[in-house]
Each structure stands twice: as C-alpha cells, then as structure tokens.
Amino acid sequence: MVRVTKNDAEEAIIREWRALPEVDRRSDWHATCFAMKIKDKYQFRHSGSDRYLAVLQFITRYQNLIGLPLK
C-alpha cells in the first residue's frame, strides 16, 4: 500500500478498471466487486468515511464521462 494523492489514486484506479475486459466493466455489480478489491491498494485522503465509496464514485464518474453509464 502506497500513500498517494487523491488524483493520482483516481488515475491509477481508472487505469486498472480500464485494463479489465469490457465484459467485466458493464454493471454496477462489476464496479462494486472491483471497488471492494481495490479500495485498500491505494491510500488516499477522502472526505467520506469509506474508501470503497470513493472508488465507486471514481468508476461511476468515469463511466458517465465516456458515455457508458453502469447498468
């Protein structure tokens, strides 16, 4: 575990998310499983009490930005 800035953590997490096969990035369930697995890999400061929710927010925002919201 490495302490990183929130922006660096978001970039790294999205990079790992994009590395998954497309079939594993389509649903809320996939995002939830991924967030639970990766939440402790990157130590970053966030305003909420749960890093899992911050990771899930990164993924949701990314999917919305690329025009493929989670289903």
C-alpha positions as CSV (number, residue, x, y, z in Angstrom):
1,M,0.0,0.0,0.0
2,V,1.3,3.4,-1.0
3,R,0.1,6.8,0.2
4,V,-0.8,8.8,-2.9
5,T,-2.8,11.9,-3.7
6,K,-6.5,11.5,-4.4
7,N,-5.9,12.5,-8.1
8,D,-3.1,10.0,-8.5
9,A,-5.2,7.3,-6.9
10,E,-8.1,8.0,-9.2
11,E,-5.9,7.9,-12.3
12,A,-4.4,4.6,-11.2
13,I,-7.7,3.0,-10.2
14,I,-9.3,4.0,-13.6
15,R,-6.3,2.6,-15.4
16,E,-6.8,-0.7,-13.6
17,W,-10.5,-0.6,-14.3
18,R,-9.9,0.0,-18.0
19,A,-7.5,-2.9,-18.0
20,L,-10.3,-5.3,-17.2
21,P,-12.1,-7.0,-20.1
22,E,-15.0,-4.9,-21.3
23,V,-17.4,-7.7,-20.3
24,D,-16.2,-7.2,-16.7
25,R,-17.0,-3.4,-16.7
26,R,-20.6,-3.3,-17.7
27,S,-22.7,-3.3,-14.5
28,D,-22.9,-1.8,-11.0
29,W,-22.2,-5.3,-9.7
30,H,-18.9,-5.4,-11.5
31,A,-18.0,-1.9,-10.3
32,T,-18.9,-2.9,-6.7
33,C,-16.7,-6.0,-6.8
34,F,-13.8,-4.1,-8.3
35,A,-14.1,-1.3,-5.7
36,M,-14.1,-3.8,-2.8
37,K,-11.0,-5.5,-4.1
38,I,-9.0,-2.3,-4.8
39,K,-10.1,0.0,-2.0
40,D,-7.1,-0.7,0.2
41,K,-4.5,-0.8,-2.5
42,Y,-4.2,3.0,-2.7
43,Q,-4.1,5.0,0.5
44,F,-5.5,8.5,-0.2
45,R,-7.3,11.1,1.7
46,H,-11.0,11.5,1.0
47,S,-13.9,13.3,2.6
48,G,-16.1,10.3,3.3
49,S,-15.7,7.6,5.9
50,D,-15.4,4.7,3.4
51,R,-12.7,4.5,0.7
52,Y,-14.9,1.9,-1.1
53,L,-17.5,4.6,-1.8
54,A,-14.8,7.0,-3.1
55,V,-13.5,4.3,-5.5
56,L,-17.0,3.5,-6.6
57,Q,-17.6,7.2,-7.3
58,F,-14.4,7.4,-9.4
59,I,-15.6,4.5,-11.5
60,T,-19.2,5.8,-11.9
61,R,-17.9,9.3,-12.9
62,Y,-15.5,7.8,-15.5
63,Q,-18.3,5.6,-17.0
64,N,-20.6,8.6,-17.2
65,L,-17.8,10.7,-18.8
66,I,-17.2,8.2,-21.6
67,G,-20.9,7.8,-22.2
68,L,-21.3,4.3,-21.0
69,P,-23.1,4.5,-17.6
70,L,-23.2,1.4,-15.5
71,K,-26.4,-0.6,-15.6
